[in-house]
Amino acid sequence: MTQGDAAQAQALCDRFGAPFPCLADPSREGYRTYGLKRGSVMEVMGPAAILRGARAASKGHFVERVRGDAFQMPGTFIIDRDGLVRYTRYARHSADHPSVEELIVALAMIREGERESPHA
Amino acid sequence: MLKPGDAAPDVTFARSGGDEVALSAFWREAPLVVAFLRHFG
């Protein structure tokens, strides 16, 4: 989910070869509906975000120009097949994203729950 | 803020090609990971 328009979202998908859909929310209504707020200067550009950014840069990943609201905070959610939220991660700073491993564990737990109670 | 166990808001978003899609179209098929990003890269 991105703040830009649909074409920008698709360009992002194409650039990284994403095997999943990239969607657009230029009005950020979805961001607000999911409770994602605008951050403070410290949350967006504070030491924690800078340190995480430096680590990413050391691996060749760089932040490009922000399009949309530069103070919009990110977040990650997992929703099960019944439409229930099963995982939430409201970022504590702008570079606070869950690891892939954390998401895989959360998804495995959902799958385990589905095995115990097969989805109708 | 949402918490585990809450009903996920079924918001509609734009995708390339001009159409719109509701999140429920995805989560009905499989558990859905939705990452709201700040910027492009």
Backbone of each chain as nested JSON, in Angstrom:
{
  "chains": [
    {"id": "A", "residues": [
      {"number": 1, "name": "MET", "atoms": {"N": [0.851, -1.163, 0.0], "CA": [0.0, 0.0, 0.0], "C": [0.904, 1.235, 0.0]}},
      {"number": 2, "name": "THR", "atoms": {"N": [0.644, 2.137, -0.922], "CA": [1.486, 3.327, -1.034], "C": [0.634, 4.587, -1.048]}},
      {"number": 3, "name": "GLN", "atoms": {"N": [1.285, 5.716, -0.814], "CA": [0.587, 7.001, -0.788], "C": [0.389, 7.579, -2.184]}},
      {"number": 4, "name": "GLY", "atoms": {"N": [1.106, 7.072, -3.155], "CA": [1.027, 7.658, -4.494], "C": [-0.213, 7.211, -5.242]}},
      {"number": 5, "name": "ASP", "atoms": {"N": [-0.195, 7.453, -6.536], "CA": [-1.329, 7.023, -7.353], "C": [-1.096, 5.599, -7.864]}},
      {"number": 6, "name": "ALA", "atoms": {"N": [-2.07, 5.063, -8.576], "CA": [-2.001, 3.671, -9.008], "C": [-0.81, 3.412, -9.927]}},
      {"number": 7, "name": "ALA", "atoms": {"N": [-0.499, 4.367, -10.784], "CA": [0.636, 4.19, -11.7], "C": [1.947, 4.132, -10.932]}},
      {"number": 8, "name": "GLN", "atoms": {"N": [2.069, 4.968, -9.907], "CA": [3.279, 4.955, -9.088], "C": [3.399, 3.644, -8.316]}},
      {"number": 9, "name": "ALA", "atoms": {"N": [2.286, 3.169, -7.812], "CA": [2.294, 1.896, -7.088], "C": [2.722, 0.757, -8.021]}},
      {"number": 10, "name": "GLN", "atoms": {"N": [2.216, 0.759, -9.228], "CA": [2.584, -0.285, -10.179], "C": [4.058, -0.189, -10.544]}},
      {"number": 11, "name": "ALA", "atoms": {"N": [4.554, 1.037, -10.689], "CA": [5.978, 1.23, -11.006], "C": [6.848, 0.666, -9.888]}},
      {"number": 12, "name": "LEU", "atoms": {"N": [6.397, 0.826, -8.645], "CA": [7.136, 0.278, -7.505], "C": [7.167, -1.24, -7.59]}},
      {"number": 13, "name": "CYS", "atoms": {"N": [6.021, -1.834, -7.873], "CA": [5.934, -3.29, -8.025], "C": [6.871, -3.777, -9.125]}},
      {"number": 14, "name": "ASP", "atoms": {"N": [6.828, -3.076, -10.244], "CA": [7.641, -3.477, -11.394], "C": [9.124, -3.354, -11.068]}},
      {"number": 15, "name": "ARG", "atoms": {"N": [9.482, -2.292, -10.394], "CA": [10.886, -2.027, -10.079], "C": [11.491, -3.127, -9.204]}},
      {"number": 16, "name": "PHE", "atoms": {"N": [10.73, -3.6, -8.239], "CA": [11.242, -4.608, -7.323], "C": [10.793, -6.024, -7.688]}},
      {"number": 17, "name": "GLY", "atoms": {"N": [10.049, -6.149, -8.789], "CA": [9.598, -7.479, -9.198], "C": [8.7, -8.105, -8.155]}},
      {"number": 18, "name": "ALA", "atoms": {"N": [7.84, -7.283, -7.539], "CA": [7.004, -7.781, -6.453], "C": [6.019, -8.826, -6.97]}},
      {"number": 19, "name": "PRO", "atoms": {"N": [5.941, -9.966, -6.314], "CA": [5.012, -11.025, -6.732], "C": [3.62, -10.838, -6.148]}},
      {"number": 20, "name": "PHE", "atoms": {"N": [3.343, -9.65, -5.646], "CA": [2.057, -9.355, -5.019], "C": [1.566, -8.006, -5.55]}},
      {"number": 21, "name": "PRO", "atoms": {"N": [0.284, -7.724, -5.384], "CA": [-0.24, -6.443, -5.881], "C": [0.27, -5.261, -5.066]}},
      {"number": 22, "name": "CYS", "atoms": {"N": [0.539, -4.167, -5.744], "CA": [0.868, -2.903, -5.096], "C": [-0.324, -1.988, -5.319]}},
      {"number": 23, "name": "LEU", "atoms": {"N": [-0.911, -1.551, -4.241], "CA": [-2.126, -0.746, -4.315], "C": [-1.828, 0.696, -3.918]}},
      {"number": 24, "name": "ALA", "atoms": {"N": [-2.741, 1.591, -4.283], "CA": [-2.541, 3.015, -4.032], "C": [-3.639, 3.583, -3.153]}},
      {"number": 25, "name": "ASP", "atoms": {"N": [-3.253, 4.479, -2.287], "CA": [-4.178, 5.174, -1.396], "C": [-3.775, 6.637, -1.331]}},
      {"number": 26, "name": "PRO", "atoms": {"N": [-3.918, 7.363, -2.436], "CA": [-3.417, 8.74, -2.474], "C": [-4.09, 9.673, -1.463]}},
      {"number": 27, "name": "SER", "atoms": {"N": [-5.314, 9.395, -1.095], "CA": [-5.973, 10.246, -0.107], "C": [-5.602, 9.839, 1.312]}},
      {"number": 28, "name": "ARG", "atoms": {"N": [-4.966, 8.685, 1.438], "CA": [-4.558, 8.096, 2.736], "C": [-5.766, 7.78, 3.627]}},
      {"number": 29, "name": "GLU", "atoms": {"N": [-6.912, 7.59, 3.02], "CA": [-8.096, 7.232, 3.805], "C": [-7.888, 5.861, 4.452]}},
      {"number": 30, "name": "GLY", "atoms": {"N": [-7.288, 4.952, 3.694], "CA": [-7.026, 3.62, 4.233], "C": [-6.041, 3.681, 5.387]}},
      {"number": 31, "name": "TYR", "atoms": {"N": [-5.017, 4.501, 5.245], "CA": [-4.041, 4.678, 6.321], "C": [-4.777, 5.113, 7.591]}},
      {"number": 32, "name": "ARG", "atoms": {"N": [-5.645, 6.112, 7.464], "CA": [-6.381, 6.62, 8.635], "C": [-7.342, 5.573, 9.169]}},
      {"number": 33, "name": "THR", "atoms": {"N": [-8.031, 4.87, 8.278], "CA": [-8.993, 3.853, 8.715], "C": [-8.303, 2.751, 9.514]}},
      {"number": 34, "name": "TYR", "atoms": {"N": [-7.065, 2.433, 9.143], "CA": [-6.315, 1.423, 9.863], "C": [-5.574, 2.003, 11.067]}},
      {"number": 35, "name": "GLY", "atoms": {"N": [-5.832, 3.261, 11.363], "CA": [-5.276, 3.869, 12.573], "C": [-3.852, 4.351, 12.437]}},
      {"number": 36, "name": "LEU", "atoms": {"N": [-3.37, 4.507, 11.228], "CA": [-1.997, 4.959, 11.021], "C": [-1.99, 6.48, 10.986]}},
      {"number": 37, "name": "LYS", "atoms": {"N": [-1.237, 7.071, 11.864], "CA": [-1.279, 8.516, 12.047], "C": [-0.04, 9.197, 11.452]}},
      {"number": 38, "name": "ARG", "atoms": {"N": [-0.035, 10.483, 11.529], "CA": [1.142, 11.264, 11.164], "C": [2.082, 11.223, 12.355]}},
      {"number": 39, "name": "GLY", "atoms": {"N": [3.352, 11.057, 12.068], "CA": [4.32, 10.99, 13.15], "C": [4.896, 12.343, 13.489]}},
      {"number": 40, "name": "SER", "atoms": {"N": [5.623, 12.356, 14.594], "CA": [6.333, 13.567, 14.999], "C": [7.669, 13.623, 14.259]}},
      {"number": 41, "name": "VAL", "atoms": {"N": [8.362, 14.719, 14.414], "CA": [9.689, 14.837, 13.796], "C": [10.607, 13.738, 14.329]}},
      {"number": 42, "name": "MET", "atoms": {"N": [10.54, 13.47, 15.617], "CA": [11.382, 12.418, 16.212], "C": [11.012, 11.039, 15.671]}},
      {"number": 43, "name": "GLU", "atoms": {"N": [9.725, 10.796, 15.463], "CA": [9.304, 9.494, 14.958], "C": [9.711, 9.311, 13.497]}},
      {"number": 44, "name": "VAL", "atoms": {"N": [9.746, 10.383, 12.759], "CA": [10.047, 10.28, 11.329], "C": [11.541, 10.401, 11.047]}},
      {"number": 45, "name": "MET", "atoms": {"N": [12.199, 11.294, 11.784], "CA": [13.616, 11.561, 11.479], "C": [14.516, 11.473, 12.706]}},
      {"number": 46, "name": "GLY", "atoms": {"N": [14.049, 10.778, 13.744], "CA": [14.835, 10.683, 14.962], "C": [15.961, 9.664, 14.873]}},
      {"number": 47, "name": "PRO", "atoms": {"N": [16.701, 9.515, 15.951], "CA": [17.87, 8.621, 15.959], "C": [17.558, 7.172, 15.573]}},
      {"number": 48, "name": "ALA", "atoms": {"N": [16.417, 6.645, 16.019], "CA": [16.101, 5.257, 15.694], "C": [15.911, 5.071, 14.198]}},
      {"number": 49, "name": "ALA", "atoms": {"N": [15.213, 6.015, 13.58], "CA": [14.992, 5.93, 12.135], "C": [16.287, 6.131, 11.368]}},
      {"number": 50, "name": "ILE", "atoms": {"N": [17.103, 7.058, 11.826], "CA": [18.377, 7.32, 11.151], "C": [19.294, 6.112, 11.266]}},
      {"number": 51, "name": "LEU", "atoms": {"N": [19.347, 5.51, 12.441], "CA": [20.202, 4.335, 12.627], "C": [19.754, 3.192, 11.725]}},
      {"number": 52, "name": "ARG", "atoms": {"N": [18.467, 2.946, 11.688], "CA": [17.938, 1.871, 10.829], "C": [18.215, 2.168, 9.357]}},
      {"number": 53, "name": "GLY", "atoms": {"N": [18.072, 3.447, 8.999], "CA": [18.355, 3.852, 7.623], "C": [19.812, 3.655, 7.264]}},
      {"number": 54, "name": "ALA", "atoms": {"N": [20.692, 3.943, 8.232], "CA": [22.131, 3.76, 7.994], "C": [22.446, 2.284, 7.777]}},
      {"number": 55, "name": "ARG", "atoms": {"N": [21.816, 1.423, 8.549], "CA": [22.034, -0.027, 8.395], "C": [21.558, -0.481, 7.021]}},
      {"number": 56, "name": "ALA", "atoms": {"N": [20.405, 0.032, 6.602], "CA": [19.882, -0.341, 5.286], "C": [20.804, 0.166, 4.183]}},
      {"number": 57, "name": "ALA", "atoms": {"N": [21.297, 1.39, 4.355], "CA": [22.187, 1.967, 3.346], "C": [23.468, 1.146, 3.229]}},
      {"number": 58, "name": "SER", "atoms": {"N": [23.935, 0.593, 4.346], "CA": [25.15, -0.22, 4.31], "C": [24.941, -1.491, 3.492]}},
      {"number": 59, "name": "LYS", "atoms": {"N": [23.684, -1.838, 3.272], "CA": [23.353, -3.022, 2.47], "C": [22.907, -2.644, 1.063]}},
      {"number": 60, "name": "GLY", "atoms": {"N": [23.052, -1.356, 0.74], "CA": [22.702, -0.909, -0.6], "C": [21.282, -0.427, -0.782]}},
      {"number": 61, "name": "HIS", "atoms": {"N": [20.546, -0.293, 0.319], "CA": [19.163, 0.191, 0.216], "C": [19.123, 1.654, 0.615]}},
      {"number": 62, "name": "PHE", "atoms": {"N": [18.488, 2.465, -0.211], "CA": [18.442, 3.894, 0.056], "C": [17.018, 4.413, 0.007]}},
      {"number": 63, "name": "VAL", "atoms": {"N": [16.762, 5.429, 0.839], "CA": [15.47, 6.09, 0.836], "C": [15.441, 7.087, -0.301]}},
      {"number": 64, "name": "GLU", "atoms": {"N": [14.412, 7.023, -1.064], "CA": [14.254, 7.995, -2.14], "C": [13.305, 9.092, -1.672]}},
      {"number": 65, "name": "ARG", "atoms": {"N": [13.017, 9.973, -2.593], "CA": [12.159, 11.097, -2.237], "C": [10.787, 10.596, -1.812]}},
      {"number": 66, "name": "VAL", "atoms": {"N": [10.3, 11.13, -0.719], "CA": [8.972, 10.749, -0.241], "C": [7.928, 11.419, -1.11]}},
      {"number": 67, "name": "ARG", "atoms": {"N": [6.976, 10.655, -1.524], "CA": [5.843, 11.23, -2.254], "C": [4.644, 11.125, -1.33]}},
      {"number": 68, "name": "GLY", "atoms": {"N": [3.908, 12.194, -1.22], "CA": [2.77, 12.196, -0.305], "C": [3.187, 12.873, 0.991]}},
      {"number": 69, "name": "ASP", "atoms": {"N": [2.604, 12.453, 2.061], "CA": [2.863, 13.052, 3.364], "C": [4.114, 12.435, 3.985]}},
      {"number": 70, "name": "ALA", "atoms": {"N": [5.153, 13.221, 4.122], "CA": [6.42, 12.727, 4.656], "C": [6.299, 12.306, 6.116]}},
      {"number": 71, "name": "PHE", "atoms": {"N": [5.259, 12.74, 6.799], "CA": [5.087, 12.396, 8.204], "C": [4.11, 11.236, 8.414]}},
      {"number": 72, "name": "GLN", "atoms": {"N": [3.619, 10.666, 7.325], "CA": [2.72, 9.522, 7.457], "C": [3.494, 8.341, 8.016]}},
      {"number": 73, "name": "MET", "atoms": {"N": [3.003, 7.757, 9.074], "CA": [3.672, 6.615, 9.691], "C": [3.234, 5.325, 8.991]}},
      {"number": 74, "name": "PRO", "atoms": {"N": [4.143, 4.362, 8.872], "CA": [3.808, 3.084, 8.242], "C": [3.228, 2.093, 9.252]}},
      {"number": 75, "name": "GLY", "atoms": {"N": [2.731, 0.991, 8.726], "CA": [2.237, -0.082, 9.581], "C": [1.985, -1.322, 8.753]}},
      {"number": 76, "name": "THR", "atoms": {"N": [1.928, -2.46, 9.441], "CA": [1.731, -3.741, 8.776], "C": [0.659, -4.528, 9.52]}},
      {"number": 77, "name": "PHE", "atoms": {"N": [-0.185, -5.197, 8.749], "CA": [-1.283, -5.97, 9.33], "C": [-1.384, -7.308, 8.613]}},
      {"number": 78, "name": "ILE", "atoms": {"N": [-1.842, -8.318, 9.351], "CA": [-2.193, -9.585, 8.73], "C": [-3.662, -9.821, 9.04]}},
      {"number": 79, "name": "ILE", "atoms": {"N": [-4.396, -10.151, 7.981], "CA": [-5.838, -10.367, 8.093], "C": [-6.128, -11.793, 7.651]}},
      {"number": 80, "name": "ASP", "atoms": {"N": [-6.902, -12.523, 8.432], "CA": [-7.187, -13.905, 8.067], "C": [-8.355, -13.995, 7.088]}},
      {"number": 81, "name": "ARG", "atoms": {"N": [-8.658, -15.211, 6.668], "CA": [-9.666, -15.401, 5.628], "C": [-11.086, -15.078, 6.096]}},
      {"number": 82, "name": "ASP", "atoms": {"N": [-11.271, -14.916, 7.392], "CA": [-12.575, -14.492, 7.91], "C": [-12.652, -12.97, 8.056]}},
      {"number": 83, "name": "GLY", "atoms": {"N": [-11.62, -12.27, 7.644], "CA": [-11.612, -10.812, 7.741], "C": [-11.275, -10.296, 9.127]}},
      {"number": 84, "name": "LEU", "atoms": {"N": [-10.606, -11.127, 9.925], "CA": [-10.208, -10.7, 11.26], "C": [-8.727, -10.31, 11.26]}},
      {"number": 85, "name": "VAL", "atoms": {"N": [-8.424, -9.25, 11.954], "CA": [-7.036, -8.839, 12.128], "C": [-6.357, -9.861, 13.035]}},
      {"number": 86, "name": "ARG", "atoms": {"N": [-5.196, -10.374, 12.613], "CA": [-4.491, -11.369, 13.413], "C": [-3.125, -10.862, 13.863]}},
      {"number": 87, "name": "TYR", "atoms": {"N": [-2.628, -9.817, 13.245], "CA": [-1.308, -9.26, 13.562], "C": [-1.348, -7.781, 13.246]}},
      {"number": 88, "name": "THR", "atoms": {"N": [-0.767, -6.984, 14.142], "CA": [-0.64, -5.554, 13.873], "C": [0.771, -5.109, 14.215]}},
      {"number": 89, "name": "ARG", "atoms": {"N": [1.27, -4.164, 13.435], "CA": [2.554, -3.549, 13.755], "C": [2.429, -2.068, 13.398]}},
      {"number": 90, "name": "TYR", "atoms": {"N": [2.147, -1.266, 14.408], "CA": [2.146, 0.181, 14.223], "C": [3.579, 0.642, 14.442]}},
      {"number": 91, "name": "ALA", "atoms": {"N": [4.193, 1.196, 13.429], "CA": [5.602, 1.561, 13.508], "C": [5.853, 2.568, 14.612]}},
      {"number": 92, "name": "ARG", "atoms": {"N": [6.927, 2.337, 15.363], "CA": [7.308, 3.262, 16.43], "C": [8.128, 4.41, 15.866]}},
      {"number": 93, "name": "HIS", "atoms": {"N": [8.735, 4.211, 14.718], "CA": [9.43, 5.257, 13.995], "C": [9.339, 4.91, 12.514]}},
      {"number": 94, "name": "SER", "atoms": {"N": [9.75, 5.81, 11.67], "CA": [9.494, 5.664, 10.235], "C": [10.163, 4.458, 9.592]}},
      {"number": 95, "name": "ALA", "atoms": {"N": [11.205, 3.929, 10.213], "CA": [11.909, 2.776, 9.649], "C": [11.614, 1.491, 10.423]}},
      {"number": 96, "name": "ASP", "atoms": {"N": [10.59, 1.501, 11.215], "CA": [10.234, 0.352, 12.058], "C": [9.278, -0.565, 11.305]}},
      {"number": 97, "name": "HIS", "atoms": {"N": [9.828, -1.56, 10.65], "CA": [9.026, -2.531, 9.901], "C": [9.289, -3.924, 10.459]}},
      {"number": 98, "name": "PRO", "atoms": {"N": [8.296, -4.797, 10.428], "CA": [8.546, -6.155, 10.901], "C": [9.49, -6.888, 9.944]}},
      {"number": 99, "name": "SER", "atoms": {"N": [10.241, -7.822, 10.51], "CA": [11.113, -8.629, 9.652], "C": [10.257, -9.638, 8.889]}},
      {"number": 100, "name": "VAL", "atoms": {"N": [10.815, -10.15, 7.813], "CA": [10.117, -11.18, 7.054], "C": [9.89, -12.396, 7.954]}},
      {"number": 101, "name": "GLU", "atoms": {"N": [10.876, -12.706, 8.774], "CA": [10.761, -13.858, 9.678], "C": [9.588, -13.695, 10.633]}},
      {"number": 102, "name": "GLU", "atoms": {"N": [9.411, -12.495, 11.15], "CA": [8.3, -12.249, 12.073], "C": [6.962, -12.474, 11.36]}},
      {"number": 103, "name": "LEU", "atoms": {"N": [6.868, -12.018, 10.133], "CA": [5.632, -12.195, 9.374], "C": [5.387, -13.67, 9.044]}},
      {"number": 104, "name": "ILE", "atoms": {"N": [6.445, -14.383, 8.722], "CA": [6.31, -15.811, 8.414], "C": [5.817, -16.577, 9.635]}},
      {"number": 105, "name": "VAL", "atoms": {"N": [6.348, -16.248, 10.8], "CA": [5.891, -16.9, 12.03], "C": [4.413, -16.606, 12.27]}},
      {"number": 106, "name": "ALA", "atoms": {"N": [4.023, -15.357, 12.092], "CA": [2.617, -14.99, 12.303], "C": [1.716, -15.737, 11.322]}},
      {"number": 107, "name": "LEU", "atoms": {"N": [2.137, -15.821, 10.066], "CA": [1.339, -16.537, 9.068], "C": [1.271, -18.026, 9.38]}},
      {"number": 108, "name": "ALA", "atoms": {"N": [2.368, -18.586, 9.869], "CA": [2.385, -20.013, 10.223], "C": [1.412, -20.284, 11.369]}},
      {"number": 109, "name": "MET", "atoms": {"N": [1.324, -19.366, 12.303], "CA": [0.404, -19.535, 13.418], "C": [-1.038, -19.464, 12.933]}},
      {"number": 110, "name": "ILE", "atoms": {"N": [-1.303, -18.609, 11.973], "CA": [-2.655, -18.533, 11.409], "C": [-2.97, -19.834, 10.687]}},
      {"number": 111, "name": "ARG", "atoms": {"N": [-2.017, -20.327, 9.903], "CA": [-2.217, -21.579, 9.178], "C": [-2.443, -22.723, 10.151]}},
      {"number": 112, "name": "GLU", "atoms": {"N": [-1.701, -22.756, 11.241], "CA": [-1.869, -23.805, 12.245], "C": [-3.273, -23.738, 12.827]}},
      {"number": 113, "name": "GLY", "atoms": {"N": [-3.755, -22.559, 13.062], "CA": [-5.102, -22.389, 13.579], "C": [-6.142, -22.86, 12.577]}},
      {"number": 114, "name": "GLU", "atoms": {"N": [-5.868, -22.647, 11.284], "CA": [-6.794, -23.097, 10.252], "C": [-6.799, -24.614, 10.162]}},
      {"number": 115, "name": "ARG", "atoms": {"N": [-5.639, -25.235, 10.414], "CA": [-5.584, -26.706, 10.363], "C": [-6.425, -27.296, 11.493]}},
      {"number": 116, "name": "GLU", "atoms": {"N": [-6.413, -26.608, 12.653], "CA": [-7.167, -27.114, 13.803], "C": [-8.653, -26.874, 13.608]}},
      {"number": 117, "name": "SER", "atoms": {"N": [-8.987, -25.775, 12.927], "CA": [-10.388, -25.448, 12.65], "C": [-10.499, -25.166, 11.174]}},
      {"number": 118, "name": "PRO", "atoms": {"N": [-10.65, -26.196, 10.352], "CA": [-10.649, -25.996, 8.897], "C": [-11.629, -24.916, 8.465]}},
      {"number": 119, "name": "HIS", "atoms": {"N": [-11.169, -24.058, 7.546], "CA": [-11.983, -22.959, 7.055], "C": [-13.119, -23.542, 6.226]}},
      {"number": 120, "name": "ALA", "atoms": {"N": [-14.326, -23.098, 6.478], "CA": [-15.503, -23.627, 5.763], "C": [-15.519, -23.209, 4.315]}}
    ]},
    {"id": "B", "residues": [
      {"number": 1, "name": "MET", "atoms": {"N": [-6.673, 2.446, 17.178], "CA": [-5.763, 1.451, 16.642], "C": [-6.449, 0.094, 16.652]}},
      {"number": 2, "name": "LEU", "atoms": {"N": [-6.208, -0.683, 15.607], "CA": [-6.751, -2.027, 15.534], "C": [-5.926, -2.965, 16.391]}},
      {"number": 3, "name": "LYS", "atoms": {"N": [-6.558, -4.046, 16.845], "CA": [-5.837, -5.064, 17.587], "C": [-6.288, -6.429, 17.091]}},
      {"number": 4, "name": "PRO", "atoms": {"N": [-5.466, -7.463, 17.333], "CA": [-5.855, -8.808, 16.898], "C": [-7.237, -9.172, 17.412]}},
      {"number": 5, "name": "GLY", "atoms": {"N": [-8.035, -9.73, 16.514], "CA": [-9.399, -10.105, 16.839], "C": [-10.427, -9.121, 16.305]}},
      {"number": 6, "name": "ASP", "atoms": {"N": [-9.981, -7.91, 15.995], "CA": [-10.891, -6.919, 15.428], "C": [-11.249, -7.289, 13.99]}},
      {"number": 7, "name": "ALA", "atoms": {"N": [-12.413, -6.867, 13.564], "CA": [-12.778, -7.024, 12.158], "C": [-11.95, -6.032, 11.347]}},
      {"number": 8, "name": "ALA", "atoms": {"N": [-11.335, -6.515, 10.291], "CA": [-10.512, -5.647, 9.459], "C": [-11.403, -4.731, 8.625]}},
      {"number": 9, "name": "PRO", "atoms": {"N": [-11.098, -3.434, 8.587], "CA": [-11.86, -2.541, 7.71], "C": [-11.69, -2.961, 6.258]}},
      {"number": 10, "name": "ASP", "atoms": {"N": [-12.771, -3.071, 5.557], "CA": [-12.707, -3.49, 4.156], "C": [-12.661, -2.251, 3.267]}},
      {"number": 11, "name": "VAL", "atoms": {"N": [-11.486, -1.706, 3.141], "CA": [-11.283, -0.478, 2.383], "C": [-10.992, -0.82, 0.922]}},
      {"number": 12, "name": "THR", "atoms": {"N": [-11.41, 0.073, 0.04], "CA": [-11.181, -0.096, -1.399], "C": [-10.016, 0.781, -1.825]}},
      {"number": 13, "name": "PHE", "atoms": {"N": [-9.139, 0.216, -2.627], "CA": [-7.961, 0.935, -3.084], "C": [-7.857, 0.881, -4.604]}},
      {"number": 14, "name": "ALA", "atoms": {"N": [-7.075, 1.795, -5.138], "CA": [-6.867, 1.848, -6.588], "C": [-5.706, 0.952, -6.981]}},
      {"number": 15, "name": "ARG", "atoms": {"N": [-5.799, 0.37, -8.151], "CA": [-4.652, -0.349, -8.691], "C": [-4.489, 0.025, -10.152]}},
      {"number": 16, "name": "SER", "atoms": {"N": [-3.352, -0.31, -10.706], "CA": [-3.052, 0.083, -12.073], "C": [-4.105, -0.485, -13.012]}},
      {"number": 17, "name": "GLY", "atoms": {"N": [-4.384, 0.23, -14.046], "CA": [-5.428, -0.172, -14.979], "C": [-6.708, 0.586, -14.739]}},
      {"number": 18, "name": "GLY", "atoms": {"N": [-6.751, 1.328, -13.645], "CA": [-7.895, 2.187, -13.388], "C": [-8.97, 1.597, -12.503]}},
      {"number": 19, "name": "ASP", "atoms": {"N": [-8.903, 0.31, -12.227], "CA": [-9.979, -0.251, -11.402], "C": [-9.646, -0.142, -9.917]}},
      {"number": 20, "name": "GLU", "atoms": {"N": [-10.617, -0.488, -9.13], "CA": [-10.442, -0.463, -7.686], "C": [-10.68, -1.864, -7.14]}},
      {"number": 21, "name": "VAL", "atoms": {"N": [-10.105, -2.133, -5.998], "CA": [-10.263, -3.447, -5.395], "C": [-10.414, -3.298, -3.89]}},
      {"number": 22, "name": "ALA", "atoms": {"N": [-11.301, -4.086, -3.307], "CA": [-11.476, -4.094, -1.858], "C": [-10.53, -5.123, -1.261]}},
      {"number": 23, "name": "LEU", "atoms": {"N": [-10.03, -4.821, -0.079], "CA": [-9.106, -5.745, 0.571], "C": [-9.716, -7.119, 0.771]}},
      {"number": 24, "name": "SER", "atoms": {"N": [-11.015, -7.178, 0.996], "CA": [-11.662, -8.47, 1.227], "C": [-11.513, -9.403, 0.032]}},
      {"number": 25, "name": "ALA", "atoms": {"N": [-11.345, -8.858, -1.168], "CA": [-11.153, -9.708, -2.349], "C": [-9.886, -10.539, -2.197]}},
      {"number": 26, "name": "PHE", "atoms": {"N": [-8.923, -10.011, -1.459], "CA": [-7.674, -10.737, -1.24], "C": [-7.78, -11.668, -0.033]}},
      {"number": 27, "name": "TRP", "atoms": {"N": [-8.318, -11.15, 1.092], "CA": [-8.261, -11.982, 2.297], "C": [-9.225, -13.163, 2.224]}},
      {"number": 28, "name": "ARG", "atoms": {"N": [-10.22, -13.091, 1.364], "CA": [-11.12, -14.249, 1.208], "C": [-10.384, -15.447, 0.606]}},
      {"number": 29, "name": "GLU", "atoms": {"N": [-9.337, -15.155, -0.158], "CA": [-8.592, -16.234, -0.821], "C": [-7.516, -16.83, 0.087]}},
      {"number": 30, "name": "ALA", "atoms": {"N": [-6.878, -15.963, 0.878], "CA": [-5.778, -16.421, 1.732], "C": [-5.492, -15.334, 2.753]}},
      {"number": 31, "name": "PRO", "atoms": {"N": [-4.847, -15.688, 3.87], "CA": [-4.451, -14.634, 4.812], "C": [-3.681, -13.534, 4.078]}},
      {"number": 32, "name": "LEU", "atoms": {"N": [-3.97, -12.302, 4.415], "CA": [-3.44, -11.15, 3.707], "C": [-2.478, -10.361, 4.579]}},
      {"number": 33, "name": "VAL", "atoms": {"N": [-1.312, -10.065, 4.032], "CA": [-0.371, -9.149, 4.676], "C": [-0.527, -7.804, 3.98]}},
      {"number": 34, "name": "VAL", "atoms": {"N": [-0.884, -6.783, 4.736], "CA": [-1.023, -5.435, 4.179], "C": [0.048, -4.561, 4.806]}},
      {"number": 35, "name": "ALA", "atoms": {"N": [0.971, -4.091, 3.991], "CA": [2.039, -3.213, 4.464], "C": [1.766, -1.818, 3.937]}},
      {"number": 36, "name": "PHE", "atoms": {"N": [1.471, -0.899, 4.848], "CA": [1.275, 0.501, 4.474], "C": [2.652, 1.164, 4.523]}},
      {"number": 37, "name": "LEU", "atoms": {"N": [3.121, 1.626, 3.365], "CA": [4.459, 2.205, 3.266], "C": [4.418, 3.715, 3.31]}},
      {"number": 38, "name": "ARG", "atoms": {"N": [5.59, 4.286, 3.609], "CA": [5.698, 5.741, 3.644], "C": [6.09, 6.322, 2.303]}},
      {"number": 39, "name": "HIS", "atoms": {"N": [6.944, 5.619, 1.573], "CA": [7.489, 6.207, 0.366], "C": [7.869, 5.123, -0.623]}},
      {"number": 40, "name": "PHE", "atoms": {"N": [8.499, 5.534, -1.686], "CA": [8.816, 4.577, -2.734], "C": [10.296, 4.239, -2.705]}},
      {"number": 41, "name": "GLY", "atoms": {"N": [10.667, 3.316, -1.94], "CA": [12.046, 2.888, -1.893], "C": [12.843, 3.516, -0.788]}}
    ]}
  ]
}
